[in-house]
Amino acid sequence: MRHWILRRTLLASSLGLAFAAGSALFPATAAAQQPQQQGQQLTFWQSVHRDFHRNNAWPEPFQSADRAVTREYFCIQVNNGWKMQNTVGTFLFNPETQELNRAGELQVKWIVTQAPIHRRAVFVLVGDTPEDTQRRVLSVQNYISRIVPGGQLPPVMITYTQPEGASGAYFDAINNAMMQSIPAPRLPGGAGSGGASGGSGTGN
């Protein structure tokens, strides 16, 4: 038993001497290891502090992230709807010159003056050729510069998505046909008198 205790004491002393000798021979290495250990210690306690507050704040921030993901779908749909609304399509340009026609000017004017400020961006549908697209964009920019007197002009961007719609002549024909087919706003005379006599008979 005494031999075992003696051997253990000698081993511990040898290790201590070796460590002291290594520190004396390589002081830079020992000095470099000490800040690294302190940095690891600080990182550990920082993670403990962070996890403590995370556990107490649960289900946040995960609940807010889930809500944002759920709302993102509706935000995308709203943005796509405004993009479609603000798109100047083929029927709003002259097919020969690619200049804005009267309907196109009214559409662009509504976008840059009546739409919400953060939605005032004009999207121009691409033409059949790059030259046609360039003429369309230039026509829209020139018209915007005429109706917006000063300040920053609304952006004009190209899009490849065809908006739903048709020519003004098509909608005008549908509107005229509807107006011509509206019946006269009068009640039939026979039905009115019959109802009156039936009501008096019931009262008797």
C-alpha positions in Angstrom: 0.0 0.0 0.0 2.8 2.4 0.9 4.6 1.6 -2.4 1.4 2.4 -4.4 0.9 5.7 -2.7 4.6 6.5 -3.2 4.5 5.7 -6.9 1.3 7.8 -7.3 3.0 10.8 -5.6 6.1 10.5 -7.7 4.0 10.3 -10.9 2.0 13.5 -10.0 5.2 15.3 -9.2 6.7 14.2 -12.5 3.7 15.5 -14.4 3.8 18.8 -12.5 7.5 19.3 -13.3 7.0 18.4 -16.9 4.2 20.9 -17.2 6.3 23.6 -15.5 9.2 22.9 -17.8 7.1 23.0 -20.9 5.6 26.4 -19.8 9.1 27.7 -19.2 10.5 26.4 -22.5 7.4 27.4 -24.6 5.9 30.4 -22.9 4.2 31.6 -26.0 2.3 28.4 -26.4 1.1 28.5 -22.8 0.0 32.1 -23.1 -1.9 31.3 -26.3 -3.7 28.4 -24.8 -5.0 30.4 -21.8 -7.1 33.0 -23.8 -8.4 30.2 -25.9 -9.7 28.3 -22.9 -11.2 31.6 -21.5 -12.9 32.2 -24.9 -14.4 28.7 -24.8 -15.6 29.3 -21.3 -17.3 32.6 -22.3 -18.9 30.9 -25.3 -20.3 28.2 -23.1 -21.8 30.6 -20.6 -23.2 32.7 -23.4 -24.9 29.7 -24.9 -26.3 28.9 -21.4 -27.7 32.4 -21.1 -29.2 32.2 -24.6 -30.8 28.8 -24.0 -32.3 30.0 -20.8 -34.1 32.9 -22.4 -35.1 30.8 -25.4 -36.8 28.3 -23.1 -38.6 31.1 -21.2 -39.8 32.8 -24.4 -41.1 29.6 -26.1 -43.1 29.3 -28.4 -41.5 32.5 -29.7 -39.7 33.1 -32.0 -40.9 29.9 -33.7 -44.6 31.0 -33.6 -43.8 34.3 -35.3 -41.8 32.5 -38.0 -44.7 30.1 -38.7 -47.1 33.0 -39.0 -44.8 34.8 -41.4 -44.6 31.6 -43.6 -48.4 31.3 -43.5 -48.9 35.0 -44.6 -46.2 34.8 -47.3 -48.6 32.9 -49.6 -51.2 35.7 -49.4 -48.5 38.4 -49.9 -47.3 36.7 -53.1 -50.9 36.5 -54.4 -51.5 40.2 -53.7 -48.2 41.2 -55.4 -49.1 39.1 -58.5 -52.6 40.7 -58.6 -51.1 44.2 -58.5 -48.6 43.3 -61.2 -51.4 42.1 -63.4 -53.5 45.2 -62.7 -50.5 47.5 -63.6 -49.5 45.6 -66.8 -49.9 47.4 -70.1 -50.8 44.7 -72.6 -50.8 44.3 -76.3 -54.3 45.8 -76.8 -53.2 49.1 -75.2 -50.6 49.8 -77.9 -50.9 50.7 -81.6 -50.0 47.5 -83.5 -48.2 49.5 -86.2 -46.1 52.0 -84.2 -46.2 50.3 -80.7 -47.2 53.7 -79.3 -49.8 53.9 -76.4 -53.3 54.3 -77.7 -56.0 56.3 -75.8 -56.9 53.3 -73.6 -53.3 52.7 -72.8 -52.8 56.3 -71.8 -55.7 56.1 -69.4 -54.4 52.9 -67.9 -50.9 54.4 -67.4 -52.4 57.6 -66.0 -54.4 55.7 -63.4 -51.4 53.7 -62.3 -49.1 56.7 -61.7 -51.7 59.0 -60.2 -54.5 56.9 -58.5 -52.9 53.6 -57.4 -51.4 53.4 -53.9 -48.0 55.1 -53.8 -46.1 51.9 -53.1 -47.9 50.2 -56.0 -47.1 52.8 -58.7 -45.0 50.7 -61.0 -45.8 50.1 -64.6 -45.2 46.8 -66.3 -45.0 46.6 -70.1 -45.7 43.4 -71.9 -42.9 42.4 -74.2 -43.5 42.8 -77.9 -42.9 40.3 -80.7 -39.4 41.6 -81.2 -36.9 43.4 -79.0 -37.4 46.5 -81.1 -41.1 46.5 -80.4 -40.5 46.1 -76.7 -38.1 49.0 -76.7 -40.7 51.2 -78.5 -43.3 50.3 -76.0 -41.2 51.1 -73.0 -40.1 54.4 -74.5 -43.7 55.4 -75.3 -44.7 54.6 -71.7 -41.8 56.5 -70.3 -42.5 59.6 -72.5 -46.1 59.6 -71.5 -45.3 59.3 -67.7 -42.8 62.2 -68.0 -45.6 64.4 -69.5 -48.2 63.7 -66.7 -45.8 63.6 -63.8 -44.4 67.2 -63.6 -41.4 66.5 -61.3 -39.8 64.3 -58.8 -38.9 60.7 -59.1 -40.7 59.0 -61.9 -42.5 55.6 -61.3 -40.4 52.6 -62.6 -41.2 51.0 -65.9 -40.4 47.3 -66.1 -41.1 44.6 -68.7 -43.1 41.4 -68.1 -43.7 38.2 -70.0 -47.1 37.5 -68.4 -50.1 38.3 -70.6 -52.8 40.1 -68.7 -56.4 38.9 -69.0 -58.5 41.1 -71.3 -59.3 41.9 -74.9 -59.6 44.9 -77.2 -61.7 47.9 -76.4 -63.8 47.3 -79.5 -64.8 43.9 -78.1 -65.9 45.2 -74.8 -67.6 48.1 -76.4 -69.7 45.7 -78.6 -70.6 43.7 -75.5 -71.7 46.8 -73.6 -73.8 48.1 -76.5 -75.5 44.7 -76.9 -76.3 44.7 -73.2 -77.7 48.2 -73.3 -79.9 47.4 -76.3 -81.3 44.3 -74.7 -82.4 45.9 -71.4 -86.2 45.7 -71.1 -88.3 48.8 -70.4 -88.4 49.5 -66.6 -92.2 49.2 -66.3 -94.5 46.6 -64.7 -96.9 44.8 -66.9 -100.4 46.4 -66.6 -102.4 43.1 -66.4 -100.2 41.6 -63.7 -100.6 44.7 -61.5 -104.4 44.9 -61.7 -104.8 41.2 -61.2 -102.8 41.3 -58.0 -104.8 44.3 -56.7 -108.2 42.5 -57.3 -106.9 39.3 -55.7 -105.8 41.3 -52.6 -109.2 42.9 -52.2 -111.0 39.5 -52.6 -108.8 38.1 -49.8 -109.6 41.0 -47.5 -113.4 40.4 -48.0 
